[in-house]
Amino acid sequence: MKTINQILNTVKLASPILYWVVVIHFIFAIVCLAGLVIDERTLMGVNVWIKPLKFSISGGIYILTLGFLTTLYPFSRRKKNIITNIVAITLFLEIVIVLYQAARGVQSHYNMSSPFDGILFGSMGVLIAINVFIMVIFIVETIRLKLNTSKSIQWAILLGWIIVVFGSWVGGQMISQMGHNVGIADGGAGLPLVNWSTIAGDLRVAHFFGLHAIQLIPIFAVWASKKWNTSNRNQLIAVTLFGLLYAGWIGFTFYQAKMGMALIQL
């Protein structure tokens, strides 16, 4: 398995713009950590810098993952540049909006309190929609093409993209109800850092696990291929079972949230 440094170097050579957007995301995460220490302002019961911290880390990991996975596809250089640059620029703009709103001490999501805030929230919706469209492109291309990897890992990547699209759909559910909690208004008691509600349903749980399927399922496939010396057929079965279990977990957390139940009731 490639080390983090090898992955970073691969991405840097393949897509310098995307690479630096990843670096900027992690720099933003450090800025947010500093904000937690020096800024005591809160929003809906938590420090204003918690949300941009989570988005900086999660966004940086996703962009890095996409940048690396793109190198496995037999795309032309031009096609790779178009895809990675679109992802890098759109998600950079999104994290800038999240940080800007945090610095103002106001919500970035579901904020329609003024025309300006509504425009920013709507803009984030457009930026994410572009990225969901790219996810769908990856699903089609993963089915259509032979990737520069084993069959079991390619299958894991496909499962990952499919589940990521579902995770994005859960995000759309939150937008449709203008909030992430079910049963009560957003805010209130939540788990440390992630702030998932401990008193009501919270769609962010299924959203989180859905979005990170594109890392966890391929990582399992790589681990299984290295640790388990067996046939391709058995590798495919193992990846399929893991993917189904992971999808089942996400489905459970989504159902649980829609029923108004907290992941962990406190």
C-alpha positions as CSV (number, residue, x, y, z in Angstrom):
1,M,0.0,0.0,0.0
2,K,1.3,3.4,-0.9
3,T,2.3,5.6,2.0
4,I,0.7,9.1,2.4
5,N,3.9,10.7,1.0
6,Q,3.8,8.5,-2.1
7,I,0.1,9.4,-2.6
8,L,0.8,13.1,-2.1
9,N,3.7,13.0,-4.6
10,T,1.6,11.1,-7.1
11,V,-1.2,13.6,-6.9
12,K,1.3,16.6,-7.0
13,L,2.8,15.3,-10.3
14,A,-0.6,14.5,-11.8
15,S,-2.5,17.6,-10.8
16,P,-0.6,20.5,-9.2
17,I,-3.7,22.6,-8.8
18,L,-5.6,19.9,-7.0
19,Y,-2.6,19.1,-4.8
20,W,-2.3,22.7,-3.6
21,V,-6.0,22.9,-2.9
22,V,-5.5,19.9,-0.7
23,V,-2.6,21.6,1.1
24,I,-4.7,24.7,1.5
25,H,-7.5,22.7,3.1
26,F,-5.2,21.3,5.7
27,I,-3.8,24.8,6.3
28,F,-7.3,26.0,6.9
29,A,-7.8,23.2,9.4
30,I,-4.8,24.5,11.4
31,V,-6.3,28.0,11.2
32,C,-9.6,26.6,12.6
33,L,-7.8,24.8,15.4
34,A,-6.2,28.2,16.3
35,G,-9.6,29.7,16.1
36,L,-10.9,27.2,18.7
37,V,-8.3,28.4,21.1
38,I,-8.5,32.1,20.7
39,D,-12.1,32.7,19.7
40,E,-14.9,31.8,22.2
41,R,-17.8,32.7,20.0
42,T,-20.4,29.9,19.7
43,L,-23.1,29.2,17.1
44,M,-26.0,26.8,17.9
45,G,-24.2,25.7,21.0
46,V,-20.7,25.0,19.5
47,N,-17.7,27.0,18.7
48,V,-18.0,28.8,15.4
49,W,-14.7,27.1,14.1
50,I,-15.9,23.5,14.6
51,K,-17.8,23.3,11.3
52,P,-15.0,24.8,9.1
53,L,-12.5,22.5,10.9
54,K,-14.6,19.4,10.0
55,F,-15.2,20.6,6.4
56,S,-11.5,21.4,5.9
57,I,-10.3,18.0,7.0
58,S,-13.1,16.0,5.3
59,G,-12.8,18.1,2.1
60,G,-9.1,17.8,2.0
61,I,-9.3,14.0,2.3
62,Y,-11.9,13.7,-0.4
63,I,-10.1,15.9,-2.9
64,L,-6.8,14.0,-2.2
65,T,-8.6,10.7,-2.7
66,L,-10.2,11.8,-6.0
67,G,-6.9,13.1,-7.2
68,F,-5.2,9.8,-6.6
69,L,-8.0,7.6,-7.9
70,T,-8.0,9.7,-11.1
71,T,-4.5,8.5,-11.8
72,L,-5.8,4.9,-12.0
73,Y,-8.2,5.7,-14.9
74,P,-7.0,5.6,-18.5
75,F,-8.1,9.1,-19.2
76,S,-6.3,11.5,-21.5
77,R,-4.2,14.1,-19.8
78,R,-6.7,16.8,-20.9
79,K,-9.6,14.9,-19.4
80,K,-7.8,14.3,-16.1
81,N,-6.9,18.0,-15.9
82,I,-10.5,19.1,-16.6
83,I,-11.9,16.8,-13.9
84,T,-9.4,17.4,-11.2
85,N,-9.3,21.2,-11.8
86,I,-13.1,21.4,-11.6
87,V,-13.2,19.5,-8.4
88,A,-10.3,21.5,-6.9
89,I,-11.8,24.9,-7.7
90,T,-15.4,24.2,-6.8
91,L,-14.5,22.6,-3.4
92,F,-12.0,25.4,-2.7
93,L,-14.8,27.9,-3.2
94,E,-17.1,26.0,-0.9
95,I,-14.6,25.8,1.9
96,V,-13.9,29.6,1.5
97,I,-17.6,30.3,1.9
98,V,-17.8,28.0,5.0
99,L,-14.8,29.8,6.6
100,Y,-16.1,33.2,5.7
101,Q,-19.4,32.6,7.3
102,A,-17.7,31.1,10.4
103,A,-15.6,34.2,10.7
104,R,-18.8,36.3,10.6
105,G,-20.3,34.1,13.3
106,V,-23.2,33.0,11.2
107,Q,-24.4,29.7,9.6
108,S,-23.1,28.8,6.2
109,H,-25.8,26.1,5.6
110,Y,-29.5,26.6,5.6
111,N,-29.0,30.4,6.1
112,M,-31.6,32.5,4.4
113,S,-31.6,35.3,6.9
114,S,-30.5,37.8,4.3
115,P,-30.3,37.9,0.5
116,F,-26.5,37.8,0.7
117,D,-26.5,34.7,3.0
118,G,-29.1,33.1,0.7
119,I,-26.8,33.6,-2.3
120,L,-23.9,32.1,-0.5
121,F,-25.9,29.1,0.6
122,G,-27.3,28.7,-2.9
123,S,-23.8,29.0,-4.4
124,M,-22.7,26.1,-2.2
125,G,-25.6,24.0,-3.5
126,V,-24.5,24.6,-7.1
127,L,-20.8,23.8,-6.3
128,I,-21.8,20.5,-4.7
129,A,-24.2,19.6,-7.5
130,I,-21.3,19.9,-9.9
131,N,-19.3,17.5,-7.8
132,V,-22.1,15.0,-7.6
133,F,-22.3,15.1,-11.4
134,I,-18.6,14.2,-11.5
135,M,-19.2,11.4,-9.1
136,V,-21.8,10.0,-11.5
137,I,-19.2,10.3,-14.3
138,F,-16.8,8.2,-12.2
139,I,-19.4,5.5,-11.7
140,V,-20.0,5.3,-15.5
141,E,-16.3,5.3,-16.3
142,T,-15.5,2.7,-13.6
143,I,-18.0,0.4,-15.2
144,R,-16.9,1.2,-18.8
145,L,-13.1,1.1,-18.5
146,K,-10.4,-1.1,-17.1
147,L,-8.5,0.7,-14.3
148,N,-4.9,0.3,-13.6
149,T,-5.5,-1.9,-10.6
150,S,-6.9,-5.4,-9.7
151,K,-10.5,-6.4,-10.3
152,S,-11.3,-6.5,-6.6
153,I,-10.0,-2.9,-6.1
154,Q,-11.8,-1.6,-9.2
155,W,-15.0,-3.2,-7.8
156,A,-14.3,-1.6,-4.4
157,I,-13.9,1.8,-6.1
158,L,-17.2,1.4,-8.0
159,L,-19.0,0.5,-4.8
160,G,-17.4,3.4,-3.1
161,W,-18.6,5.9,-5.8
162,I,-22.1,4.5,-5.7
163,I,-22.3,4.9,-1.9
164,V,-20.8,8.4,-2.1
165,V,-23.6,9.4,-4.4
166,F,-26.1,8.1,-1.9
167,G,-24.3,10.0,0.9
168,S,-24.6,13.1,-1.3
169,W,-28.4,12.4,-1.7
170,V,-28.7,12.4,2.1
171,G,-27.1,15.9,2.0
172,G,-29.9,16.8,-0.4
173,Q,-32.4,15.5,2.1
174,M,-31.0,17.9,4.6
175,I,-31.3,20.8,2.2
176,S,-34.9,19.9,1.4
177,Q,-35.8,20.2,5.1
178,M,-33.4,23.1,5.7
179,G,-31.7,21.3,8.6
180,H,-29.9,18.1,9.7
181,N,-31.9,17.2,12.8
182,V,-35.1,15.2,12.7
183,G,-37.7,15.7,15.4
184,I,-36.2,18.9,16.8
185,A,-34.6,22.1,15.5
186,D,-30.9,22.0,14.7
187,G,-28.7,22.6,17.7
188,G,-28.8,21.2,21.2
189,A,-26.6,18.4,22.8
190,G,-24.3,16.6,20.4
191,L,-21.3,14.3,20.3
192,P,-17.9,15.9,20.7
193,L,-16.4,17.4,17.5
194,V,-18.9,15.9,15.1
195,N,-21.8,17.4,17.1
196,W,-24.2,14.7,15.9
197,S,-27.3,15.0,18.0
198,T,-27.6,12.9,21.1
199,I,-31.3,13.7,21.6
200,A,-32.9,13.4,18.1
201,G,-32.3,12.0,14.7
202,D,-29.4,13.5,12.8
203,L,-28.9,12.9,9.0
204,R,-25.3,14.0,9.2
205,V,-24.4,10.5,10.4
206,A,-25.5,8.7,7.2
207,H,-24.1,11.7,5.2
208,F,-20.7,11.3,6.8
209,F,-20.3,7.6,6.4
210,G,-21.7,7.8,2.8
211,L,-19.1,10.4,1.7
212,H,-16.2,8.4,3.2
213,A,-17.1,5.1,1.4
214,I,-14.8,6.1,-1.4
215,Q,-11.9,5.8,1.0
216,L,-12.9,3.0,3.3
217,I,-14.1,0.4,0.8
218,P,-11.0,0.6,-1.5
219,I,-8.8,0.6,1.6
220,F,-10.4,-2.6,2.7
221,A,-9.9,-4.1,-0.8
222,V,-6.2,-3.2,-0.8
223,W,-5.8,-4.6,2.7
224,A,-7.5,-7.8,1.8
225,S,-5.4,-8.2,-1.4
226,K,-2.2,-7.8,0.6
227,K,-3.2,-9.9,3.7
228,W,-5.3,-12.7,2.0
229,N,-3.6,-14.8,-0.6
230,T,-6.6,-16.2,-2.5
231,S,-8.3,-16.1,-5.9
232,N,-9.7,-13.0,-7.5
233,R,-13.2,-14.5,-7.1
234,N,-12.8,-14.7,-3.3
235,Q,-11.4,-11.2,-3.2
236,L,-14.4,-10.0,-5.1
237,I,-16.7,-11.8,-2.7
238,A,-15.0,-10.3,0.3
239,V,-15.2,-6.8,-1.1
240,T,-18.8,-7.3,-2.0
241,L,-19.7,-8.5,1.5
242,F,-17.8,-5.6,3.1
243,G,-19.5,-3.1,0.8
244,L,-22.9,-4.5,1.5
245,L,-22.3,-4.4,5.3
246,Y,-21.1,-0.9,5.0
247,A,-24.1,0.1,2.9
248,G,-26.3,-1.6,5.4
249,W,-24.8,0.4,8.2
250,I,-25.4,3.7,6.3
251,G,-29.0,2.6,5.6
252,F,-29.5,1.8,9.2
253,T,-28.2,5.2,10.4
254,F,-30.4,7.0,7.7
255,Y,-33.5,5.1,8.9
256,Q,-32.6,5.7,12.5
257,A,-32.3,9.4,11.9
258,K,-35.5,9.6,9.9
259,M,-37.3,7.9,12.8
260,G,-36.0,10.8,15.0
261,M,-33.6,8.6,17.0
262,A,-30.0,9.6,17.9
263,L,-27.1,7.4,16.9
264,I,-26.0,7.5,20.6
265,Q,-28.8,8.6,23.0
266,L,-27.5,10.6,26.0
